[in-house]
Amino acid sequence: MPSTRPTRLAAAAALTLATVAVAAPAVAHVGVSSPDAARDGYGKIVFRVPTESDTADTTKLVVTLPADAPFLHLTAQTKPGWTVTTREGRLPEPVEVDGTEITRAVRTVTWTADGDGIPPGEFDEFALSGGPFPDADSIRFEAEQTYSDGEVVDWDQVQQGDTEPDKPAPTLDLLPAGEGGHAHGGSATGDAAAASADTDDSGSDVVGRVLGGAALVVALAALLGVLRQDRRRA
C-alpha cells in the first residue's frame, strides 16, 4: 500500500497556508471616518493612513478639500513627529456656506514627517475639525500619500457602479442634521465620541492581530504534529 506521507504533508501545508491567508490583514486604503460629522453641523474628520509598501515608510499626506463644499471654519490636528501646514486658495466660484458667501477657503492640508514616518505594516491617523458640513449624504476628499522611496499614491478615484476602484477617494458619510457636533471646534460629547471611536478602532486592531497570531500558531502546531507522526512511522 503506497505511503500517505506526501498526502498528509500536502494537506498540512495547505492548512497552514490557508490559515495564514485568513489571518493576514486585508489590503487597506486611505480612508476617512468621523464620530460626529452631520449635515450642516461641525465635527471631527479622521483620515486613517496605512503603509502598504513592504520596504518604504509613509512620509507625507496631502488632503485636498472639495471646492464645491468648502469649510467656513477648519483646524488641523498637530501631531508629534509631524509638521502640519494648510494652504488657502481661491474657489472656482463663490459658494454660500451657513449664510456667508465665500470665495476663498482652505484647499489642502499637509502632514510631513519630521523623521521616518509610518513604517511598513503600520498605520497612523490624522484629524481635522471644522464645518459646517454640506447638506448632503456624503463628502468626498482626495488624498496624496508619499513614501520614503519617492513613490506617490493618489487616492482620488470615484467609484462607478458596484466595483470599487484601485485607489478610491476617501468618502465620508454624514449623519442626519442634528445628530452630530454643532459647536465650533467640536463639543465635549463629540470629543468623547471621538476618543471612544479611536479606542474601539485600536482595540479591534489588537484583537485582529491576536486572533491572527493564534490561528498561525494552531496551524503550525498541526503541521508539526503530522511531521512527528510520519517520523515515528518511518
C-alpha positions in Angstrom: 0.0 0.0 0.0 1.6 3.4 -1.0 2.7 5.7 1.8 0.3 8.5 2.7 3.1 10.7 3.9 3.2 13.1 0.9 -0.6 13.4 1.0 -0.5 14.2 4.7 2.3 16.7 4.3 0.5 18.4 1.5 -2.7 18.7 3.5 -1.0 20.1 6.5 0.9 22.6 4.4 -2.3 23.7 2.7 -4.0 24.1 6.1 -1.1 26.3 7.2 -1.2 28.5 4.1 -5.0 28.8 4.3 -4.8 29.9 7.9 -2.1 32.4 7.3 -4.1 33.8 4.4 -7.1 34.2 6.6 -5.1 35.7 9.4 -3.3 38.2 7.2 -4.9 41.7 7.1 -6.8 42.8 4.1 -5.3 45.4 1.8 -6.1 48.7 3.4 -6.7 52.0 1.7 -6.5 55.6 3.0 -9.9 56.1 4.5 -11.9 58.7 6.4 -14.4 58.5 9.3 -16.0 60.7 11.9 -17.7 60.2 15.2 -19.9 63.2 14.9 -19.9 64.8 11.4 -23.5 65.6 10.4 -25.2 67.7 7.7 -25.0 71.4 8.5 -23.0 70.7 11.6 -19.5 70.8 12.9 -17.3 67.7 13.8 -14.1 65.8 13.6 -12.7 64.2 10.5 -10.2 61.4 10.9 -8.0 60.1 8.0 -6.5 56.6 8.5 -3.3 56.1 6.6 -1.8 52.6 6.3 1.6 52.0 4.8 1.1 49.3 2.2 4.7 49.3 1.0 6.8 46.4 2.2 10.0 48.4 2.1 9.2 52.2 2.4 7.7 54.4 5.1 4.9 56.9 4.6 6.4 60.3 5.0 3.7 62.7 3.8 0.0 63.0 3.5 -1.8 65.8 1.5 -5.6 66.0 1.8 -7.4 68.1 -0.8 -10.8 69.5 0.3 -13.7 69.7 -2.1 -14.1 73.0 -3.8 -17.9 72.7 -4.1 -18.3 72.1 -0.4 -15.7 74.3 1.3 -15.4 74.6 5.1 -16.2 78.0 6.7 -14.1 77.0 9.7 -11.3 74.4 9.7 -8.4 73.5 12.0 -5.8 70.7 11.6 -4.6 68.4 14.3 -0.9 68.8 15.3 0.9 65.5 15.8 4.3 64.8 17.5 6.8 63.9 14.8 4.8 65.6 12.0 4.7 69.2 10.6 1.2 70.3 9.5 0.5 73.1 7.1 -2.6 74.4 5.5 -2.9 76.2 2.2 -5.8 78.6 1.4 -6.8 79.2 -2.2 -9.5 80.8 -4.3 -12.5 78.7 -5.1 -13.6 78.2 -8.8 -16.8 80.1 -8.0 -18.3 81.6 -4.9 -20.1 79.3 -2.5 -22.6 80.2 0.2 -21.9 78.4 3.5 -24.0 79.0 6.5 -25.4 82.2 5.1 -22.0 83.5 4.2 -20.7 83.8 0.6 -17.0 82.7 0.5 -14.6 83.0 -2.4 -11.5 81.6 -0.6 -11.1 78.6 1.7 -8.6 76.1 2.9 -7.8 73.9 -0.1 -5.2 71.5 1.2 -3.8 70.2 4.5 -0.4 68.6 4.5 1.3 66.5 7.2 5.0 65.9 6.7 7.0 63.5 8.8 9.9 65.1 10.7 11.5 61.6 11.0 10.9 58.2 9.5 7.1 58.4 9.3 4.8 55.4 9.3 6.7 52.1 8.9 5.6 49.2 6.6 2.7 47.3 8.0 1.5 50.0 10.4 -0.9 53.0 10.2 -1.5 56.4 11.7 -4.4 58.8 11.9 -4.6 62.5 11.0 -7.5 64.7 12.1 -9.3 67.9 11.1 -12.1 69.7 12.9 -14.5 72.1 11.4 -17.7 72.8 9.5 -20.3 73.3 8.7 -20.6 70.2 6.6 -22.8 70.3 3.4 -26.4 69.3 3.4 -25.6 66.0 1.6 -25.3 62.3 2.2 -21.5 62.3 2.0 -18.5 64.4 1.2 -15.5 63.2 -0.9 -11.9 64.2 -0.3 -8.7 63.4 -2.2 -5.5 62.2 -0.6 -1.9 62.0 -1.8 0.4 59.6 0.0 4.1 59.9 -0.4 6.6 57.1 0.5 10.3 57.4 1.6 11.4 55.8 -1.7 9.7 58.6 -3.8 6.5 56.7 -4.7 3.4 58.9 -4.7 -0.1 57.3 -4.5 -3.1 59.4 -5.4 -6.3 58.3 -3.6 -8.8 60.1 -5.9 -10.7 57.6 -8.0 -14.5 57.8 -7.9 -16.5 54.5 -7.7 -18.6 53.7 -10.7 -21.3 51.1 -10.0 -20.6 48.3 -7.6 -16.9 47.9 -8.5 -14.5 49.7 -6.1 -11.6 51.4 -7.9 -8.0 50.5 -7.0 -7.3 53.9 -5.4 -10.7 55.1 -4.1 -11.1 58.7 -2.9 -11.8 58.9 0.9 -15.5 59.5 1.2 -17.2 60.4 4.5 -20.8 59.5 5.1 -22.6 62.3 7.0 -25.1 61.8 9.8 -28.6 63.4 9.5 -28.7 67.1 10.6 -28.9 67.5 14.4 -27.2 64.2 15.2 -23.5 65.4 15.2 -21.5 68.1 16.9 -22.5 71.7 16.5 -20.2 73.9 18.5 -17.2 75.4 16.6 -14.2 73.1 17.1 -16.4 70.2 18.3 -18.1 69.6 21.7 -17.5 67.7 24.8 -19.8 65.0 23.6 -18.1 64.9 20.2 -14.7 64.8 21.7 -15.7 61.9 24.0 -17.2 60.1 21.0 -14.0 60.6 19.0 -11.9 59.2 21.9 -14.3 56.2 22.1 -14.1 55.6 18.4 -10.2 55.8 18.4 -10.2 53.3 21.4 -12.6 51.0 19.6 -10.5 51.0 16.4 -7.3 50.4 18.3 -8.9 47.5 20.2 -10.2 46.0 17.0 -6.7 46.1 15.5 -5.2 44.4 18.6 -7.9 41.7 18.7 -7.4 41.1 15.0 -3.6 40.7 15.4 -4.0 38.4 18.4 -6.5 36.2 16.6 -4.4 36.0 13.5 -1.3 35.1 15.6 -3.3 32.4 17.4 -4.5 30.9 14.2 -1.0 30.8 12.8 0.3 29.0 16.0 -2.5 26.4 15.7 -1.7 25.7 12.1 2.0 25.3 12.7 1.3 23.0 15.7 -0.9 20.9 13.4 1.9 20.7 10.8 4.5 19.7 13.4 2.1 17.0 14.7 1.8 15.5 11.3 5.6 15.6 10.8 6.2 13.8 14.1 3.7 11.1 13.4 5.3 10.4 10.0 8.8 10.2 11.6 7.5 7.6 14.1 6.0 5.5 11.3 9.0 5.8 9.1 
